[in-house]
Amino acid sequence: MLHRRNFLKFGSIGAGTFLSGNLFGKGYPAPGKKPLVIATWDAGINANKNAWKVLRSGGRSLDAVEQGVMTTESEISCCVGLGANPDRDGHVTLDASIMDEHGNCGSVAFLERIKHPISVARMVMEKTPHVMLVGEGAQQFALSQGFELESGKLSGDAQQAYDEWLKKSEYKPKVNIENTNGTAFAPRKLSNGAWNHDTIGMLAIDANGNLSGSCTTSGMAFKMRGRVGDSPIIGSGLYVDNEIGAAVSTGLGEEVIKICGCHLVVQLMAAGMSPAEACKAAIAKIISRNGAKAKDLQVAFIALNKKGEFGTHAVQKGFNYAVCYSDDKNELIDSAYTMK
């Protein structure tokens, strides 16, 4: 196991950053809970409900994180799944990853016209010798496993957003906004008045103390054709080490990839940090890398350790997450953040 004094020697965060009295927040003051499920964004409330059904019956965390995010993928008017905003050519492409307590993992990227990419990712994990399938090959595999090819037509909300974007066809990311500019960290207000986001990540610990995680996304709105973010990349958008903890990210995927963000968070927990401390330290690294440019980007991490303790942190204000650990305890919480 990596000791704190040795961990300080690697990476570019620097000992001075770690030792700063202002670096670590207390995070959400909740004791460890088992079972427990935590998910990104307000969509996590409904996703947690289905995940909790698995956990409360003594089910496996892997089944919980798959069933949970499938809820969000099924909401066609949501920014996750086939109802999401398209790429700049008008096509919805989906990415997803899943990882279990044994370190097994699977993912898909640039997948089109398949309703549940998270379930395809699980089949990649369980039925192939590979970790990731992409594009046409991922779709072909999905069809061979009994998935149906869905319509490629955009949802009403997505078509409206795309038509508006086409008026200028400008790509100018802006923190926490997605209506027409296409940032990766992006709420979009739907016709029913709800806000949704283009990524949902979920972590769970079951009654046996085993951890699993999942992440599913439509990626950056109006992105270049073929763009893939951090969500399907094990170690970047998702990482699980059953002896230590798990982490999942949301936000500007390119920045998460550059620091192997979720693997970093888990290793920081291995070094002795709490989930909240580890998330904050990873965010500090992203901010340090970007300097003044950090004010124009958003990334957030959520983490869950072996004790059932959880924590989060974001670059900017605006990220929230949902936590559920009983039939009557499923709440949305505003995350701590660094840049004021």
C-alpha positions in Angstrom: 0.0 0.0 0.0 1.2 3.5 -0.8 2.1 5.4 2.3 1.4 9.1 2.6 5.1 10.2 2.9 6.0 8.3 -0.3 2.9 9.5 -2.2 3.9 13.1 -1.6 7.0 12.5 -3.7 5.1 11.7 -6.9 3.1 13.8 -9.3 3.1 17.6 -9.7 0.7 18.5 -6.9 3.6 19.0 -4.6 4.0 18.6 -0.8 3.3 22.3 -0.2 -0.2 21.8 -1.6 -0.9 18.8 0.5 0.3 20.5 3.6 -1.7 23.6 3.1 -4.3 24.1 5.9 -6.9 25.2 3.4 -6.6 22.2 1.1 -8.9 19.7 2.8 -12.5 20.3 3.5 -14.5 18.2 6.0 -16.9 17.0 3.2 -20.4 15.8 4.0 -20.5 14.8 7.7 -21.9 11.3 7.4 -20.5 8.1 9.1 -19.7 5.1 7.0 -22.8 3.2 5.8 -23.3 -0.2 4.3 -25.0 -0.6 1.9 -24.9 2.8 0.3 -25.2 4.2 -3.2 -24.0 7.6 -4.4 -24.5 9.2 -7.9 -23.8 12.4 -9.7 -26.3 15.1 -10.3 -30.1 15.4 -9.6 -30.7 12.5 -12.0 -29.0 10.4 -9.3 -32.1 10.6 -7.1 -34.2 8.4 -9.5 -31.1 6.3 -10.4 -30.4 5.6 -6.7 -34.0 4.4 -6.2 -33.5 1.4 -8.5 -30.0 0.8 -7.2 -31.2 0.8 -3.7 -33.8 -1.9 -4.5 -30.9 -4.2 -5.3 -28.8 -3.2 -2.3 -31.6 -3.4 0.3 -32.4 -7.0 -0.7 -28.8 -8.0 -0.2 -27.9 -7.8 -3.9 -24.5 -7.3 -5.4 -23.1 -3.8 -5.8 -22.4 -4.5 -9.5 -26.1 -5.2 -10.2 -27.0 -2.1 -8.3 -24.8 0.3 -10.3 -26.0 -1.2 -13.6 -29.7 -1.0 -12.7 -29.3 2.4 -11.3 -27.8 4.2 -14.3 -30.1 2.2 -16.7 -32.8 4.3 -15.1 -31.2 7.5 -16.5 -30.4 5.9 -19.8 -34.1 5.1 -20.2 -35.3 8.7 -19.8 -35.3 9.6 -23.4 -35.8 13.3 -22.6 -32.6 13.3 -20.5 -29.1 14.3 -21.4 -27.9 10.8 -20.8 -28.7 8.1 -23.4 -30.4 8.4 -26.7 -32.3 11.5 -25.9 -29.1 13.5 -25.4 -27.7 16.3 -27.4 -25.8 15.1 -30.6 -22.4 15.7 -31.9 -21.8 18.6 -34.4 -22.9 16.3 -37.2 -26.3 15.6 -35.6 -25.6 12.0 -34.2 -25.9 10.9 -30.6 -22.9 8.8 -29.6 -22.7 7.1 -26.2 -19.9 6.0 -23.8 -20.1 3.9 -20.7 -18.0 1.9 -18.3 -18.5 -0.5 -15.4 -16.1 -2.1 -12.9 -16.7 -4.7 -10.2 -15.2 -5.7 -6.8 -12.8 -8.1 -8.5 -11.2 -5.5 -10.7 -13.0 -6.7 -13.8 -14.1 -3.9 -16.1 -15.7 -3.3 -19.4 -16.6 -0.2 -21.5 -18.0 1.0 -24.8 -17.3 4.2 -26.7 -18.7 6.0 -29.7 -21.7 3.7 -29.6 -24.8 4.7 -31.6 -28.5 3.6 -31.5 -28.3 1.3 -28.5 -30.5 2.2 -25.5 -28.4 0.8 -22.7 -24.6 1.2 -23.2 -23.9 0.4 -19.6 -25.3 -3.1 -20.1 -23.3 -3.5 -23.3 -20.2 -2.5 -21.2 -21.0 -5.2 -18.7 -21.3 -7.8 -21.4 -17.9 -6.7 -22.8 -16.6 -7.3 -19.3 -18.2 -10.7 -18.8 -18.3 -12.2 -22.3 -15.2 -11.0 -24.1 -11.5 -11.1 -23.4 -11.4 -7.3 -23.9 -12.0 -4.2 -21.8 -13.3 -1.7 -24.5 -15.2 -1.9 -27.7 -15.9 1.2 -29.8 -18.0 2.4 -32.7 -19.4 0.0 -35.3 -17.7 -2.9 -33.5 -19.4 -2.1 -30.2 -22.7 -1.8 -32.0 -22.2 -5.1 -33.8 -21.4 -6.8 -30.5 -24.4 -5.3 -28.8 -26.7 -6.6 -31.6 -25.1 -10.1 -31.3 -26.0 -10.1 -27.6 -29.7 -9.3 -28.3 -29.8 -5.6 -28.0 -32.1 -3.8 -30.4 -31.1 -1.1 -32.9 -33.1 2.0 -31.9 -34.1 5.0 -34.1 -31.4 7.4 -34.8 -33.9 10.3 -34.6 -33.1 13.1 -32.1 -35.5 13.6 -29.2 -37.5 16.8 -29.2 -35.4 18.6 -26.7 -32.2 17.6 -28.4 -33.4 18.6 -31.9 -34.4 22.0 -30.5 -31.0 22.5 -28.9 -29.2 21.3 -32.1 -31.2 23.6 -34.3 -30.3 26.5 -32.1 -26.7 25.6 -32.1 -26.6 25.3 -35.8 -27.4 29.0 -36.2 -23.8 29.9 -35.3 -22.2 26.5 -35.0 -19.8 27.9 -32.4 -18.1 25.7 -29.8 -17.4 27.8 -26.7 -17.6 25.8 -23.5 -19.0 27.8 -20.5 -19.1 26.4 -17.0 -22.3 24.7 -16.0 -24.3 25.7 -19.1 -25.2 23.6 -22.2 -28.2 25.0 -23.9 -26.3 26.0 -27.1 -22.6 26.0 -26.4 -21.7 22.4 -25.6 -19.7 22.3 -22.4 -19.0 18.8 -21.1 -20.2 19.7 -17.6 -23.6 20.7 -18.6 -27.1 21.0 -17.2 -29.9 21.3 -19.8 -33.4 22.5 -19.0 -35.9 20.1 -20.4 -39.5 20.9 -21.6 -40.8 19.5 -18.3 -38.8 22.1 -16.4 -36.3 19.6 -15.0 -32.5 20.0 -15.2 -30.4 17.1 -16.4 -26.8 16.4 -17.3 -24.8 14.6 -19.9 -23.1 12.1 -17.5 -24.2 10.0 -14.6 -21.7 8.2 -12.5 -22.6 5.9 -9.7 -20.7 4.1 -6.9 -22.1 1.5 -4.5 -21.1 -0.6 -1.5 -23.2 -3.6 -0.7 -24.0 -5.4 2.5 -21.0 -7.6 2.1 -18.7 -4.5 1.8 -18.0 -4.9 -1.9 -17.6 -1.9 -4.1 -18.6 -1.4 -7.8 -19.0 1.6 -10.1 -20.6 2.7 -13.3 -20.6 5.7 -15.6 -22.7 6.4 -18.7 -22.8 9.5 -20.9 -23.6 11.1 -24.2 -20.4 13.1 -23.9 -19.9 16.7 -24.8 -22.8 18.3 -26.7 -22.0 19.3 -30.3 -18.5 17.7 -30.0 -16.4 16.8 -32.9 -17.4 13.5 -34.6 -15.5 10.7 -32.9 -14.7 12.5 -29.7 -14.5 10.3 -26.7 -14.1 11.7 -23.1 -13.1 10.2 -19.8 -16.2 8.2 -19.0 -15.4 5.0 -20.7 -11.7 5.0 -19.8 -10.9 2.9 -16.8 -8.7 4.9 -14.4 -9.9 8.2 -15.8 -13.7 8.4 -15.6 -14.1 5.4 -13.2 -11.9 3.3 -11.0 -12.6 0.7 -8.3 -10.2 -1.0 -5.9 -12.2 -3.2 -3.5 -9.5 -3.0 -0.8 -9.5 0.8 -0.8 -12.4 2.6 -2.5 -13.9 3.8 -5.7 -14.3 7.1 -7.6 -16.2 8.4 -10.6 -16.0 11.8 -12.4 -18.1 14.2 -14.3 -17.1 17.4 -16.2 -14.6 18.3 -18.8 -13.3 14.8 -19.7 -10.1 15.9 -21.3 -8.9 17.4 -18.0 -9.8 14.2 -16.2 -7.9 12.0 -18.7 -4.8 14.2 -18.4 -4.4 13.3 -14.7 -6.0 9.7 -14.8 -8.4 11.3 -12.3 -10.3 8.5 -10.7 -7.2 6.3 -10.3 -5.5 9.3 -8.6 -8.4 9.7 -6.2 -8.3 6.1 -5.2 -4.6 6.1 -4.7 -4.9 9.2 -2.6 -7.4 7.3 -0.4 -4.8 4.5 -0.3 -2.4 7.0 1.1 -4.7 7.7 4.0 -6.9 10.5 2.8 -10.7 10.5 3.3 -12.9 10.4 0.2 -13.5 14.2 0.5 -9.8 15.0 0.9 -8.9 12.8 -2.1 -11.4 14.4 -4.4 -10.3 17.9 -3.3 -6.6 17.0 -3.9 -7.4 15.7 -7.4 -9.3 18.9 -8.1 -6.3 20.9 -6.8 -4.1 19.2 -9.4 -6.5 20.1 -12.2 -6.6 23.7 -11.1 -2.8 23.8 -10.7 -2.3 22.4 -14.2 -4.6 25.0 -15.8 -3.7 28.1 -13.9 -6.0 31.1 -14.8 -7.8 28.9 -17.4 -9.3 26.8 -14.5 -12.0 29.5 -14.1 -13.5 28.4 -17.5 -13.8 24.7 -16.8 -15.6 22.4 -14.4 -14.7 18.9 -13.1 -16.1 17.0 -10.1 -15.3 13.7 -8.4 -17.3 11.6 -6.1 -15.6 8.9 -4.0 -16.6 6.0 -1.7 -14.2 4.1 0.5 -14.2 0.6 1.9 -15.8 1.8 5.2 -18.8 3.2 3.4 -17.6 6.8 3.8 -18.1 9.1 0.9 -17.0 12.6 -0.3 -17.0 14.9 -3.3 -15.3 18.0 -4.6 -15.7 20.2 -7.7 -13.7 23.0 -9.4 -16.7 25.3 -9.5 -19.9 25.9 -7.7 -22.9 24.1 -9.2 -22.2 20.4 -8.9 -24.6 18.3 -6.7 -24.9 14.6 -6.0 -27.4 12.1 -4.6 -26.8 9.7 -1.7 -29.0 6.9 -0.5 -28.5 4.5 2.4 -32.0 3.6 3.6 -35.6 3.5 2.3 -36.3 7.0 3.5 -32.8 8.5 3.0 -32.2 9.5 -0.6 -31.1 13.2 -0.7 -29.5 15.6 -3.1 -26.5 17.5 -1.7 -24.5 20.5 -3.0 -20.8 19.6 -3.4 -18.0 21.5 -1.9 -15.9 23.4 -4.5 -12.6 25.3 -4.7 -12.9 28.3 -7.0 -15.1 31.0 -5.5 
